[in-house]
Amino acid sequence: MQKLDQLYKLLFLILISISLSSCKDERELKTPLAPAGGVTYSDPVNYLNHIRTTSGLNLLSKNSILSTSALNHAKYSYENEAESHDEIEGKPYFTGKNPNERAFYAEYNSFITENLSTNNTDAINSIDGLMSAIYHRFGFLDPKIDEIGWGSYGDDSGKNFVYNMGNSKLESFCKEGVSDNGYGKFYSGVCKDDKISISDIKLNTFQRLNRAPFILYPNSKNTKAFFSRETPDPMPECKITANPISIEFNSFESPVAFVSFKVFEGDKWLMNSKILTSLNDPNSLLNEFQFALFIKEPFKFNQTYKAEFRYIQRGEPKVVEWEFTTSTPTNPYFVVNDGDNLALKPDVWYDVFINPAHCNDVSNTYNFSFNPLQKPEIKSIDTNLLRVKLSGLKGFDTVITTDNGKKITLVLTESSDGAFDNKFIFVFIFVIMLAIYFIIKR
């Protein structure tokens, strides 16, 4: 009898909830923004080549040996949960302590560079994330590479993506295995066989693949609006910023003297920023030709900005100006603050970006509460970015609470097709069951 009492109490509560759901919601509900057209590439090498050509760089060709070495490390990093370019001998899938050793293991003959993205959904997203990470960006935009291989490993919940890059001319030289001789400067330690030496003139010829005076990024209409998390960390004082703006000058040309680096939204100079150069890089990875500007708050979605870099070269003052436009999330999206109420249609995916109050205001975990007459689906897809979908009866709240104290309420404005939405039938059934209950009680 006690279980029967509990059942009727539950039915009574559901009845009250359904009755209240028919009332008009007087709260101010935020409606979603429409996404702009995004990246249409599916092949990561084609996408990287698009990025490189818009930056004035040469195309990269695919190399199967580099793909093998990349896949080997993707497997190792995934199976060992290692977010690092290094491997530890003795662990599963070990093929080399560093990228060069792994390339040599796969029978590549010259030194390479590597980019790694962990726990990502697809290759295109992994590239967008790496292009927002300044050190990895300079790896993809290296003017001295002309071939690439890539590999991914994981499951539907997340994959690791590895990209290995090299120089085909240097690879052919090292594979031939014959050292240069004669007079002048020579280098060793660039081939698998470290006894092979190459002349300074030949190495420069191999590496001088591009004549452009500088490389600018971002420079297109599909720029990710924010940056968060890179190892090593170029901005340890902030956990989320705008996507950094960068310029790299041709190392075969005269050096430049930095004067100023600014970004504008319309006529407004965004002053809350930090400029990174080889002189103040906390990880000492930038060279004297590379400069980066970090705005200490995310860019707005679907917004055009103008960058301006002033410098002196060969005693002459110069300025470079260019524009770029930020992308939007993939789905209809919200930009929210603490306490916002969001209007959702049923069975539709939405992206929810939680606007940070400052550059350390990020959420790492979340929990949510919901009515049993609704079914929420919630995924974390990036820093401060959630993907949500609701189904069920309209008028109920699903409340998301983040670990940094933000509270977001999701409200269905319509019921799902096929959802039980006939209050009168439910009331009729409830009355019959209530009558049965009293008969049994007697």
N, C-alpha and C positions, 0 to 999 in steps of 0.2 A: 504493500500500500504506500510505503514511503517513496519508492521509486515512481509510482504513479503520481503522487503529489508533486514531485520534482519535475516530471514531464509536463504537467499542466502549468506549473509556474513558468517553465521555459516557453510554452506555447503562448502564455499570457504576455510575456515580455516581447515575443516576436510580434504579436498582435499590436501591442502598443507602438513598437518600432515602425511597423507598416503604416499604422494610422498617422504617425508623425511624418512619415516620408511623403504623404500626400499634401502636407502643408507647403506653402511657398517658402523657398529659402531666401531670407532677407539679407544674407551676407553679401558683401561685394566679392564676386568671383572673378578671378583673373582668367582671361581667355588666351589660347595659344597663338603663337606667331607662326607664320608659314615658313618652311625651310626654303632656302635658295638652292638653285641647282648646284650639285657638288661634283666630286671627282667621278668620272665615268670609266676610268681604267680598271682592269681586272688583273693584268699582268704587272708585277712589281717593277720589272726592268723597264718596260715601256713607260711606266709612270715616272721612274727615276730619270729616264732620258728626257721626258717632257720637262721635268724640273731643271735638269741641267741645260737643255737648249734654251729655255726662257732665261737662264742665267748666263748665256753666252758661252757655254762649255761644250766640249765634244760629247758624242754619244758613247755609251758603254756597250760592249758586246758581251754575250753570255759565254761563260767558260765552265765546262762540265766538271773539270777538276776542282775549281773553286766551289762549285755547288756541292760536291762531295764533302769537302772540308767543312763547309758551312752546315750541311745537314748533320755531320758528325757532332759538331758542337751544340747544335739545337737539341739533339737527343741527349747529350751529356747534361746540358744545363737544365733540361726539363726533368729528366729522371732523378737528378741529384738536387733539384730545387736550388740551383746555383745561379745567381744573377751576376756573373763575372765572366771576363774574357780568359780567365785562368782555369786550368783543370788540375786536379790532384791525382797523381798516379795511383792506380789501384782501385779507383772508383769505377762503377759501370760506365761503359762507352768512352773511356779515356782514350784519346788519340794524340795528345800532345799538351805540354804545359801552357803553351801560349799560341796565338793565332799562327805565327810562322811555323812552329813545330807541327801543328795540325795540317797546314798546307803542305809541308814537306812530306808528311805521312801519306797524304793523298797523291803524292808525286808531282806537286807543283815545285818549281825550282828557284823561285825568287821570293823576296819578302813581300808581305801583303799587309793590308789594314782590314779592320773588322768592325762592324756594327751589330749590336745585339738588342733585341726587344723581347721582353718576357710577358707572358700572360696577356696576349693580345688576341683580338677576334679574327683579323685577317691581315694580309700583307700590306694592303693600302693604308689601313689604320696604323700599322706598325711604322710605316715610312713617315706618315704625318707626325706621329709622336717623336720619331728620331729627328725629323727636320726641325722640330721645336726645341730640341736639346742641342745646345750650341756646339759642343765638342763633336757630337755625332753628325751634326749638320755639315761641319767643315770636312768630315770624312766623306760624306756623299758628294760634296761639291769640290773635292780635291781635284785640282787641274792637272795632276800628274798621273791619274789613272785612266785606263781605257777598257777594262774588262771587269766583270763581276760574276759571282755565283751566289746563289741563295738557297736556303733550306729552312723548312719549318717542321716542328714536331710538337704534338700535344693532342688534345681532344676538344670537344665542342665547348667545354668550359673555359678554354684558354690555350693558346699555343705560343711557343717560343720561335722567333724568327731571327736568323743569322744571315748577315751579308758579308761576303769576303771579296775584297777588291785588290786588283793588281795592275801592273803595266805589261802589256803583251810584248813590247820590244825588249824590255829587260828580261822577261821570262824566256824569250827565244835565245838571247845572249847567254843566260845562265844554263839553259838546257844544252847548248852547244858545248859548254864546258871548257872553252879556250880563253885564257887570260889575254888582255891587251898587253902590249909591250911598247917600248920606245921611251921618249922623254916626256916630262910633264908630271901632273898630279894624277894619282891613281887611288881608287877606293876598293877595299875588300869588305867582306861582311854583308854584301847585298844579295848573295846567292846562297842556295842550300849548301853548296860546297864553298865554305868560307875562305878557301885558299884562292878562289878565282878573283882576279882583280879587273876592274874596268876603268878606263881613262875618264878623267873629269869631263872632257869635251864630249865623249860619247854618252855618258850618263846624262848630261844636261840636254843633249839632243833627244834622247829617249823621253825625257820628262817634260820637254817643252812642247806640249801638245796643244796649248792654247795661247793666243796672242792678245786676248782681251785685257784691257788695262786693270779691270777690277771685276769682282763677282758680287752681285747684290742679292740679298734675300731678307724678307719675302719680297716678291715682285709680281704677284699674280692675283687672281680673284678668288683663290681657294686657300687662303692662309688660315691656319688654325689660330683661334683667338687667344689662347692662353698656353702657358708652359708650367709644368710641375714635374719635379723628380728627374734628376739625372745623376748618374754615378760615373765619375766624381761630380760633386755638386758645384756648379759655377756661382750659385747665389745662396750660400748657406744661411743668410739672414732672412730669406723669404722662402715660403713653401709653395706659393703660386704667384705668377707674374703674367704679364703679357708675353706673347711669343716674341723672343728677342729679335731685334733687327741687326743685320750684320753686313759688313763689307770686307772683302779680302782683296788686297792689291796683288798684282802680278809680281812674284818674287824675282823674276828675271829683269825687272825694270828698276828704276831708281827708288830708293826708300822714300817714305812720306813722313811728314811731321804733322801730327794730329792737331787740329784747332778746335773743332766742336762737332757734336753729334746730337741731332734733335729729331723729334717726331711731332707732327701736328695732326689734330683732328679738326678739320676746317682751318680756322685761323687761330685755334687754341693750341699753344705749346704745352705739351704734356711734360711737366717739369719733375714730377715725382719719379725719378729714374736713377739708374746707375750705369755708367759706361765702363766696360771691361776691355782692357788692353793687355799686352804682354807684361806691362809694368805692375798691374794690380790683380792679375788673374790668380785666384787663391790656389789653383792647382798647377800653375806654371805650364799650361798646355797651349796657350795661344802664342803664335809667333808675332814678330814685329809688323807683319803685313795684315794682321787680322784684328778687327774691332767689332764689338758687340754692344748694343744698347738695350737695357732691360727697363721697361716701364713697370712700376711696382703695383700694378693692378691689371686685370685682364682687359684686353681690347673688347669693344662691343662687337656683337655678331653682325655680320652683313654691313660693315662700316668701312669707308675708305679713309686711309691715312696717307700722309706725305712724310717721307724721311728726307733729312738734309744732312750731308756730311761735308764739312769744310776741312781743308788740309793744304799743306804746302809741299810741292814737289819740284825739285831743281830750282828752288828759290821763288817759284811762282805760286801765288795763292789760287786755289781751285775750289770748286764746289760741285758736288754730285747731288741731284734731287731725283727722287722717284716715288711712285705711288703703289699702294697695294690695297686689296680689299679682303676683309676677313670672311671666312665661311660661316655657315650656321650648322647646328646639329642636323643629323640626318632626317629626323622625324619632326612633325609639328612640335614646337618647343616653348618652354616657359623659362624666363629669367626671374628667379624668385628671391625674396628676402624672408627673414624669419617672420612667421605668422601669416604668410599668404595662403589664401584659399583658391584652389585651382579647379576650373570647370572642365571636366573630361567627358567625352562621349564614350559609350561602351565599346569594348573590344578593339580599341585603337591604341597603337603604341605612341607614346609621347616621350620627349626628352626634357629633363628638368635640370637646369643649371642653377646651382645655389650660389648666388652672388656673394663673394667674400667681402667682409667689412674692412679687411686689411690684408696684407700679403702673407700673413700666417694663419688666416681664418679658413682652414680646410677641414673637411669631414673625412674620416677614415672608415668609420662604421656607422650603421644605422639600424634602427628597429622600427616596426610598424604595428599598429593595431587596426582592426577592421571589424565590420559587422558580418556575421555568418551568412547573411544574404548577399554578400559580395565576394568576388574572388579577385584579389590583387596579385599582379606579377610585377616584381621590382628587381632591377639589376643595377649594379654599379658598373659603369662603363669607362669612367675616367675620373680624375680628381674633381670633386664637387658636381659631378654629372651623373644623374640617374636616368634609367629608362623604365617607364611605368606603363601598365595597362590594367584597366579595371573592367570587370564584367559583373552582371547581376542587376539588382533593383536600384533605381535612381534614388537620390535624396539622402544616401548614407555617407558617412565620413570614413575614409581611410587616412590615418594620421601617421606621418613619417617623422621620426625624431632622430637627429644625428648626434654623434658623440661630442660635437662642439656646440650643442644646445639649440640647434635650429629645429623649428617645428613647422611642417608643411602639411596642409590638409587637402586631400584629393576628394572631389565631390562629383558623382555621376549626375549629369543633367538629364539623361534619358536612361531607360532600362534596356538591357540587352534583348535582342530578338529571342523569343521563346522563354524569357524569364517569367516566373510566376508573378504577375502584376495585377491580378484581379482580387482586390481587397474584399469584395463582397462574398466571393466564393470561400475565401479563407475564413471570413467571419462566420459564414454558415457552417462550415466544417467544425470550427471551434465551438460554436453553440451546441452542435450535436454531440461532440466529444464531452463537452461540459455536462450535458444532460446525462450521458452515459456514466460519467464520473459520479454524479449525485445518486443515480440509481444504485451503483455499486456500493457507495458509502452507506446507503440505507440497509 
